[in-house]
Amino acid sequence: MGNIITTTPNEVAIVSGCRGTRMLIGKCGFQMWFIETCKRLSLELMTLEIKSRNAETIKGVRVNCGSVAQIKVKAFCSIPPGTPAAEAATFNILEHDFKSITVAATHFLGEDESTIRDAILRTMEGHQRQILGTLTVEEIYKDRAAFSEKVRDLVYDDLKAMGFELVSYTVTDIDDNNGYMESLGATQTALVKREAAEGQSRNQAEARKKVAQYDADAEMATAEAMRESHIAVNSQKQAEAESDRDLQMKQQAYDAEVNRARAEAEAAGPIEAARQEQAVIREKTQQRVVEAEVQLQIADREVQKQQKEAEGTSLADLMAQKNHAEAKRISATAEADRIRMLGDAQAAALEAKGAAEAAVLDKKAQAWKHYGDAALVQMVVDKLPEIAANMAKPLEKTKEMVFVSTDGSGPSQLTSDISKMMATLPATVHGLTGVDIREIIKRKAAGSAIGEDAAKFLAGADISEKELRAMSTASRVSYDDAKAAHAAGAAS
């Protein structure tokens, strides 16, 4: 007979009696009546507020320190400090630490929670005071973490001996009743404020520097980005232009191929028709060749036939043709002799005419040499009326002439102009021939009759035999030579 015992994970039921001691955590067990007892011990956290009043520091300054500690029965095994890493990796932290539970049960089994709290609180408060006595106010004030670590290290062994463990320890407040902490705080506050102001100024200056630097970097980065963007855009435009150019070139090449193929396709029909027509023409031509060959064969046979038929009469015809050719040769020879004789006669006539003309020229030269400048002047003087008539000839076709003059000398001025033009003739002859007509006329005034006779002689005018003999005597030329020269002048 007995009772069924059940436990939750946050408590331990310790059954002891004739069968020994058993611990149940989150399990179910059996307790026999009269011979076994069952006591429970809580495994929950206990929050303790530890306050140390007027605790002396190492320099005798009394301070007040408040802290909060979380403490519980050590129900699970923990890795002892200094355990090698290889062993710590294999350690099972979820295994129940029945040894520590047994120690805690030995000290506090059957006690209420307030008794347990009071015992642990007194222990923690004593150790806290002990640590405060080893530190200065500044050390406690400035480094609370170090103070907490020292308290944790100090109480570890004592709590372990009681079957408990310190889960958490935190210092909540530190002060004093003499204003020491406040003065220290004011000094620190002023120092902190000064350092804060200095830091703020430094930070503001640094911030302005950084802002300016960042602005410059941003502008440089923006400019660089814009440059790269512009370069990228230009590169893209260049690539697009090259792509468009390649596309257009390919399109033009494709268009050329298409046009060439279309032209070839369009020309294929006429080309094939032309080829067929050429084949037809070739066949027709071949047919004509064959026909011509046949006709040639027929013609050859006809010729052979006619040749055989003509062999009998060819000899007579040949003799007749020979006689006819000989007659033509003789006729041509006679005609050639006639033409040659005629040419010889014409050549002789031309030679005689040339000799006569040469003689005439020779006689004229002798006459010119004899009479000299007088004959030349006489010829020029004889031609003056003809020259004047030719100069006035353009006025023959003038129907009406209008003279504008203020003194009434218009018509007489025209006659005067013609006379002046005639007066320039001696100078013109002198410029062309080198002969001065005025000088010769003055020199030869006495021999004017000879000049007139010479002019008549050279011009071939009618001269009596008596005059001709007198001229030959005066010029010391034979009568026959003078007569021949006069005849030559008349002929020319």
PEMO-V264362 format. One record per helix or strand. SS is the DSSP state (H for helix, E for strand). FROM is the first residue (numbers start at 1). LEN is the number of residues. If there is no record, write none. Layout:
<<SS,FROM,LEN> <SS,FROM,LEN>>
This chain:
<<E,2,5> <E,11,7> <E,20,5> <E,28,5> <E,36,7> <E,46,11> <E,62,12> <E,76,1> <H,85,5> <E,96,1> <H,98,11> <H,113,20> <H,137,6> <H,144,19> <E,164,12> <H,180,131> <H,314,58> <H,373,25> <H,410,14> <H,425,9> <H,437,7> <H,448,12> <H,465,10> <H,479,13>>
